Amino acid sequence: MAMNKPYHAKQHPKTSYSFSIYLILIITCPILFILFQIKFLQTPPSSSPLPSWAFFNQRQKVIINTTFNNLTKELMVTKKLLRESVIFLPLKDLRYSSTAQQGHTWFMSSMYDTHEEGEVQYQRFPSNASKGKVLCLKGNNTHDGAWNSYALAWPEYLPYNSTLKKGLTFVSYNHYNYDNIWHGLSAMVPFVAWHIKNSQCSRTPTRWILYHWGEVRIKMGSWLKSLMEATFGEPLQIENISNNATCFEDAVVMRHNEGGMSRQKRIQVYDLLRCKARIYCNVSERKTPVIGMTMFMRVNNGPRSFKNDSAVIGIFDKECKKMEGCHFILAYSNNLTFCEQVRVMSLTDILISPHGAQLTNMFLMDKNSSVLEFFPKGWLKIAGVGQYVYHWIASWLGMKHQGAWRDPDGDSCPYSDDDKGCMSIYKNGKIGYNKTYFSEWARRVLNEVKIRKKEELGSEKSSHVTSTTCYC
């Protein structure tokens, strides 16, 4: 039987050799080509009638220069078009005059706000929402906001004759005014909320731009100005806008006051305002269990003042003297500086005052403090929801609104009781008094405060906000 020989693959040395040569050629040819090109470039031009290398090189330079010049011209034209295409719109959009406080409002009506749950509503420029564009403002009309305008522009292509302002700019829209401390504070609170959240208190505004219905304002009340300087730790710079465009490197716009803020956020903001104001005015924490009862009066004989100041003062002063450890304070808001008001409020546990902007000072009191409010005749039916604003503030601040007394007597209105025309008569009416009601009211609240303070003292827990524990 024949033996099977083991199988061996047949070798083809020739084929293997040919492949090696082929591989060497593939690698060598490009190298030779490159070396030839280098040699050619180093060889002086010949006298051949064919185009010389110098001519070819010169031609290439002409083409490159021409292309570069064309591109430069196109870029300049594009830049010019971008700068000229910036469109300014009226700050006050009259199409929304009937709903000026709703939706987008008539201020910068084409823009949408950024709003996170529980936080303040705001706009920021530049941002993703603005597609990287900055805010530009133009016009300084103080009587008609429709003559003042705004636009968005790329930072590299600002409008002609414009100025770019560096730093952070706060732009405020206020539907009311900056002199009344409540309306002014309502417009400032959202900036403080933004300051806490978005910059972790690290960024302060370089300038403020103020608008009322799109009209330029260049000042605010001294009380509000002092509070903002205390909060941000530096002098307040309120700037005017020129008739040429002014653009801002970084701008934050507020136009909805405290709208959208949660109660927790409001408490955080007002805690910071209180704490900063006390530091600014060098007011320290109270360490004694004294009950402070303060009558915070409006201008004597002014709108919503008491018809008989001395009688009302006597009622509450008498009840305070009956309570051991009660200290009675009488103050008129128009006679006190900002820091004097901060100091008085820091000593107050029970605030007694007619309805009015001076009640805004209640946030400067310690938490759990009490408020007693008084109204002239006619407000309940026709004054609207605004009459409850200090109920709301008390809730936001963790304080106790102990009710409101409404005078049943006063000037008569020639119209029906629920006619809004009567408000012009009732708005600034004088307030009477009811000795029995006021005395019982004062005793009840004093007893509540006494029990609370005793409990706090016994548990060694204090609701006081000290001057050294500010949020930032």
C-alpha positions in Angstrom: 0.0 0.0 0.0 1.4 3.2 -1.1 2.3 5.8 1.6 0.6 9.2 1.3 3.2 11.9 1.3 2.5 15.0 3.5 1.1 17.9 1.5 3.2 21.1 1.3 2.0 24.3 -0.2 3.8 25.1 -3.3 6.0 28.1 -3.0 6.1 30.8 -5.8 9.3 32.8 -5.1 8.8 34.7 -8.4 5.4 36.0 -7.4 6.6 37.1 -3.9 9.6 38.9 -5.5 7.3 40.8 -7.9 5.1 42.0 -5.1 8.1 43.3 -3.2 9.3 45.3 -6.2 5.8 46.7 -6.6 5.6 47.8 -3.0 9.0 49.5 -3.3 7.9 51.4 -6.4 4.7 52.6 -4.6 6.7 54.0 -1.8 9.6 55.4 -3.9 7.7 57.2 -6.6 6.1 59.8 -4.4 9.4 60.5 -2.7 11.1 60.9 -6.1 8.3 63.2 -7.2 8.7 65.4 -4.1 12.4 65.6 -4.5 12.0 66.5 -8.2 9.6 69.3 -7.2 12.1 70.7 -4.7 14.9 70.6 -7.2 12.7 72.3 -9.8 11.8 75.0 -7.4 15.5 75.6 -6.7 16.5 75.6 -10.4 16.9 79.1 -12.0 14.4 79.9 -14.7 15.5 79.0 -18.2 15.2 81.2 -21.3 12.6 78.8 -22.7 9.7 80.5 -24.4 7.3 78.5 -22.1 6.0 80.5 -19.1 8.7 80.7 -16.4 8.3 79.6 -12.7 8.6 83.2 -11.6 5.7 84.2 -13.9 3.7 81.3 -12.6 4.5 82.3 -9.0 3.6 85.9 -9.7 0.4 84.8 -11.2 -0.5 82.8 -8.2 0.2 85.8 -5.9 -2.1 88.0 -8.0 -4.8 85.4 -7.8 -4.4 85.0 -4.0 -4.3 88.8 -3.4 -7.3 89.3 -5.6 -9.2 86.6 -3.8 -8.2 88.0 -0.4 -9.2 91.5 -1.4 -12.6 90.3 -2.7 -13.2 88.4 0.5 -12.2 91.4 2.6 -14.6 93.6 0.6 -17.4 91.0 1.0 -16.7 90.9 4.8 -16.8 94.6 5.0 -20.1 94.7 3.1 -21.5 92.0 5.3 -20.4 93.8 8.5 -22.0 97.0 7.1 -25.2 95.2 6.4 -25.3 93.6 9.8 -24.7 97.0 11.5 -27.3 98.7 9.4 -29.9 95.9 9.8 -30.2 96.4 13.6 -33.8 97.3 14.1 -34.9 99.5 17.0 -38.5 98.9 18.3 -40.5 101.2 20.7 -39.9 100.3 24.4 -43.6 101.1 24.9 -45.7 99.1 22.5 -49.0 100.9 22.2 -50.7 97.8 20.8 -50.7 96.4 24.4 -51.8 99.6 26.2 -55.1 97.9 27.3 -53.1 95.0 28.9 -50.0 96.9 29.9 -49.4 94.7 33.0 -50.3 91.3 31.5 -48.3 88.8 29.4 -45.2 90.4 28.0 -46.3 93.9 29.1 -46.0 96.8 26.7 -42.3 97.1 27.7 -40.0 95.3 25.2 -43.1 93.4 24.0 -41.3 91.3 21.5 -39.1 89.6 24.1 -39.9 86.5 26.3 -38.9 86.1 29.9 -36.8 83.3 31.3 -38.7 81.7 34.2 -37.8 78.8 36.4 -40.3 77.3 38.9 -40.5 79.5 42.0 -37.8 82.0 40.7 -38.1 85.5 39.4 -38.9 86.2 35.7 -36.1 88.0 33.9 -34.3 88.5 30.6 -30.6 88.4 30.1 -28.4 89.7 27.2 -26.4 88.1 25.8 -27.8 84.6 26.4 -28.9 81.5 24.5 -32.4 83.0 24.4 -31.0 86.1 22.6 -28.8 83.9 20.4 -25.7 85.7 21.8 -26.9 89.2 21.0 -26.5 92.1 23.4 -29.2 94.7 24.4 -29.0 98.2 22.9 -31.2 101.1 24.1 -31.8 104.5 22.6 -33.6 107.6 23.5 -34.1 109.6 26.8 -37.7 110.8 26.5 -39.2 111.2 30.0 -42.8 111.7 28.9 -43.6 109.1 26.2 -41.9 105.7 26.2 -43.0 105.1 22.6 -40.2 107.5 21.6 -37.6 105.4 23.4 -36.4 102.2 21.8 -34.5 98.9 22.1 -32.8 96.5 19.8 -30.6 93.4 19.8 -27.2 93.3 18.0 -24.2 91.0 17.6 -21.4 92.2 19.9 -19.0 92.4 16.9 -21.5 94.4 14.8 -23.0 97.1 16.9 -25.1 100.0 15.4 -23.2 103.0 14.1 -22.4 105.7 16.6 -23.2 103.3 19.4 -21.4 103.0 22.8 -20.7 99.7 24.5 -21.0 99.8 28.3 -18.9 97.3 30.1 -19.9 95.4 33.3 -23.3 94.3 34.5 -26.3 96.5 33.9 -29.7 96.2 35.6 -32.6 97.5 33.5 -35.8 98.0 35.5 -39.3 98.5 34.3 -41.8 99.8 36.8 -45.5 100.3 36.1 -45.8 102.7 39.0 -42.9 104.7 40.3 -39.6 104.7 42.2 -40.5 107.2 44.9 -43.2 105.3 46.7 -41.3 102.9 48.8 -43.6 99.9 48.2 -43.9 100.3 44.4 -40.1 101.0 44.2 -39.2 98.0 46.4 -41.5 95.7 44.3 -39.4 96.7 41.2 -36.1 96.1 43.1 -36.9 92.8 44.8 -36.5 90.7 41.6 -33.0 92.0 41.0 -32.0 90.9 44.5 -33.6 87.5 43.8 -31.5 87.2 40.6 -28.4 88.4 42.4 -28.8 85.5 45.0 -29.5 82.8 42.5 -27.6 83.5 39.3 -24.4 85.0 40.5 -24.2 83.5 44.0 -24.0 87.1 45.3 -20.7 87.5 43.5 -21.7 90.0 40.9 -23.1 93.5 41.6 -24.4 95.9 39.0 -22.1 98.5 37.5 -25.1 100.6 36.7 -28.9 100.8 36.8 -31.3 102.0 34.0 -34.8 102.9 35.2 -38.0 103.0 33.1 -41.6 103.9 33.9 -43.9 103.0 31.1 -40.8 103.1 28.9 -40.0 106.6 30.0 -36.5 107.3 31.4 -36.1 107.9 35.1 -32.8 109.0 36.6 -33.5 108.8 40.3 -35.3 106.9 43.0 -36.5 107.7 46.5 -33.8 108.1 49.1 -35.2 105.2 51.2 -35.1 102.8 48.3 -31.7 104.1 47.1 -30.2 103.5 50.6 -31.7 100.0 50.8 -30.2 99.0 47.4 -26.8 100.4 48.4 -27.0 98.5 51.7 -27.9 95.3 49.8 -25.3 95.5 47.1 -22.6 97.1 49.2 -21.7 100.0 47.0 -23.1 103.3 45.8 -26.0 103.1 43.3 -25.1 104.4 39.8 -28.3 105.4 37.9 -27.4 106.3 34.3 -29.3 108.1 31.6 -29.6 106.9 28.0 -28.5 109.1 25.1 -30.2 109.6 21.8 -27.5 107.5 20.2 -27.6 103.8 20.8 -26.1 102.5 24.1 -25.3 98.8 24.1 -24.4 96.7 27.2 -21.9 94.0 27.6 -24.1 92.2 30.1 -27.7 93.2 30.9 -30.5 91.9 33.1 -34.0 93.2 32.5 -36.9 92.9 35.0 -40.5 93.9 34.1 -42.8 91.7 36.2 -41.8 92.8 39.7 -42.2 89.9 42.1 -44.4 87.9 39.8 -43.6 84.2 39.7 -41.6 84.1 42.9 -42.4 81.4 45.4 -43.1 82.3 49.1 -39.8 80.6 50.0 -37.9 82.7 47.6 -39.6 85.9 48.8 -38.7 85.0 52.4 -35.1 84.5 51.4 -34.9 87.8 49.6 -36.5 89.8 52.4 -34.3 88.1 55.0 -31.3 89.3 53.0 -32.7 92.9 52.7 -33.3 93.0 56.4 -29.9 91.7 57.3 -28.0 94.0 55.0 -30.0 97.0 56.1 -29.2 96.3 59.7 -25.5 96.0 59.0 -25.6 99.1 56.9 -27.2 101.0 59.7 -25.1 99.4 62.5 -28.2 97.9 64.2 -27.4 95.0 66.4 -29.7 92.2 67.7 -32.0 92.8 70.6 -31.1 90.6 73.6 -33.9 91.7 76.0 -37.5 90.3 76.1 -39.0 93.8 75.9 -42.1 94.0 73.7 -41.8 96.9 71.3 -45.2 98.5 70.3 -44.7 101.1 67.6 -47.3 103.5 66.1 -45.9 104.4 62.7 -47.9 107.4 61.6 -48.4 109.1 58.3 -48.0 112.9 57.8 -50.1 114.6 60.4 -53.4 115.7 58.9 -52.3 114.1 55.6 -54.1 111.5 53.5 -55.2 108.5 55.5 -54.1 110.0 58.8 -56.2 109.7 61.9 -58.8 112.3 62.5 -57.7 112.5 66.2 -54.1 111.4 66.5 -53.8 112.0 70.2 -56.9 109.9 71.0 -55.7 106.9 69.1 -52.1 107.2 70.4 -53.5 107.4 73.9 -55.5 104.2 73.6 -52.5 102.0 72.5 -50.0 103.7 74.8 -52.3 103.0 77.8 -52.6 99.3 76.9 -48.8 99.0 76.4 -48.2 100.5 79.9 -50.5 97.9 81.4 -48.3 95.1 80.0 -45.0 94.5 81.9 -42.0 94.9 79.7 -43.9 96.8 76.9 -42.2 99.8 75.4 -44.3 102.2 73.3 -42.7 104.1 70.4 -44.4 106.9 68.4 -42.8 107.7 65.0 -43.7 109.6 61.9 -42.3 108.0 58.7 -41.7 111.3 56.9 -39.5 112.6 59.8 -37.1 109.6 59.9 -34.0 108.8 57.8 -33.6 105.4 56.3 -31.4 104.2 59.1 -33.7 105.7 61.7 -36.6 103.7 60.3 -34.4 100.5 60.3 -33.6 101.1 63.9 -37.2 101.7 65.0 -38.4 98.6 63.1 -35.7 96.5 64.7 -37.2 97.4 68.1 -40.8 96.7 67.0 -42.8 93.6 67.7 -46.2 95.2 67.1 -46.6 97.7 64.3 -49.7 99.9 64.3 -50.2 102.0 61.2 -52.8 103.3 58.7 -52.7 101.7 55.2 -49.9 103.2 53.2 -46.4 102.8 51.8 -44.8 103.3 55.3 -46.0 99.8 56.2 -43.4 98.5 53.7 -41.0 98.9 56.6 -42.5 95.8 58.3 -39.9 93.6 56.6 -37.3 95.3 58.8 -38.9 93.8 61.9 -38.1 90.4 63.3 -40.0 87.4 62.0 -43.3 86.5 63.8 -43.9 90.2 64.5 -47.5 91.5 64.3 -49.1 94.2 62.2 -52.3 96.2 62.8 -53.7 98.1 59.9 -56.4 100.8 59.5 -58.5 102.0 56.5 -60.8 105.0 55.8 -64.4 104.4 54.8 -65.2 102.8 51.5 -62.0 100.9 50.7 -63.4 97.4 51.1 -65.8 97.5 48.2 -64.0 99.4 45.6 -60.3 99.6 46.4 -59.5 96.4 44.6 -56.9 93.7 45.6 -54.2 96.3 46.2 -55.7 96.9 49.7 -54.5 93.5 50.7 -50.9 94.0 49.8 -49.7 94.2 53.4 -51.5 91.0 54.2 -49.5 89.4 51.5 -46.2 90.9 52.6 -46.8 89.7 56.1 -47.3 86.2 54.8 -44.2 86.4 52.6 -42.2 87.6 55.6 -43.3 85.0 58.1 -45.1 87.7 60.1 -48.7 88.0 61.5 -51.2 90.4 60.0 -53.5 90.8 63.0 -56.4 92.2 60.9 -57.5 95.6 59.6 -60.0 98.1 61.1 -62.2 99.8 58.5 -63.8 103.1 59.5 -67.6 102.8 58.9 -67.9 106.6 58.9 -66.5 109.2 56.6 -67.3 111.5 53.7 -70.3 110.5 51.5 -70.2 109.7 47.9 -72.9 111.0 45.5 -72.8 107.7 43.6 -73.7 104.2 44.6 -71.5 102.5 47.2 -69.8 100.2 44.7 -69.3 102.9 42.1 -65.5 103.2 41.3 -65.9 106.9 41.0 -66.2 107.0 44.8 -62.6 105.9 45.2 -61.4 109.5 44.4 -63.3 110.5 47.5 -62.4 107.6 49.8 -58.8 107.1 48.8 -57.3 109.8 51.0 -60.0 110.0 53.6 -59.3 110.4 57.3 -59.6 107.6 59.8 -61.7 107.8 63.0 -61.4 105.4 66.0 -63.3 103.0 68.2 -61.9 103.1 71.8 -63.4 99.8 72.9 -62.4 97.9 69.8 -58.9 99.3 69.7 -58.3 98.6 73.4 -59.5 94.9 73.2 -57.5 94.5 69.9 -54.3 95.8 71.6 -54.7 93.6 74.7 -55.2 90.5 72.6 -52.2 91.0 70.4 -50.0 92.0 73.4 -50.9 88.8 75.1 -50.0 86.7 72.1 -46.7 88.4 71.7 -45.9 88.0 75.4 -46.6 84.3 75.3 -44.5 83.9 72.1 -41.5 85.8 73.6 -41.7 83.7 76.8 -41.7 80.5 74.8 -38.7 81.7 72.7 -36.8 82.7 75.8 -37.5 79.4 77.5 -36.4 77.4 74.6 -33.4 79.6 74.0 -34.4 80.1 70.4 -34.6 83.5 69.0 -36.4 84.6 65.8 -34.2 87.6 65.5 -32.1 88.0 62.4 -28.7 89.0 63.6 -26.4 91.4 61.8 -23.8 88.8 61.1 -25.8 86.0 59.4 -26.7 87.4 56.1 -27.2 85.0 53.3 -24.5 86.6 51.3 
